[in-house]
Amino acid sequence: MSARRVFAGFAGVALLGFPAGSGGQPVPDLERGRALYQNHCVVCHTSKVHRREPPLPLSVEALRAVVTIWAREEGLRWSRDEIEDVVQYLDRAYYRFPQ
């Protein structure tokens, strides 16, 4: 998938209204996020992908969009909660975006 398609998908994901993890949202399950990521994503990704400069994505919202697009692209059928768990795991393990 080209970077252009990933970025084009950001707008569509933003329109879906995915939760941002605040405002009464359930606490993310970081262990489930880690397990989902390790079982489905590390086949193609090493930790180097999360340490590139400049970082891509640039915010937790962009990270959420990328995870959503790739989960859909790979046919994973993850729930919103599972996507959020992966997003929060990646953010805390690699990115540490301001909240």
NORRABEL-V375486 format. One record per pair of residues at least 24 apart in sequence whose ideal C-beta (glycine too) atoms are under 6 Angstrom apart, sorted by the first residue. I is the first residue (numbers start at 1). J is the second residue. Records with the same first field share a line. If there is no record, write none. Layout:
I: J, J
This chain:
6: 69
9: 69
10: 65
13: 65, 68
18: 64
28: 84, 85, 88
29: 85
30: 89
32: 85
33: 85, 86, 88, 89
34: 89
36: 82, 86
37: 86, 89
40: 76
50: 94
59: 97
60: 91, 97
63: 87
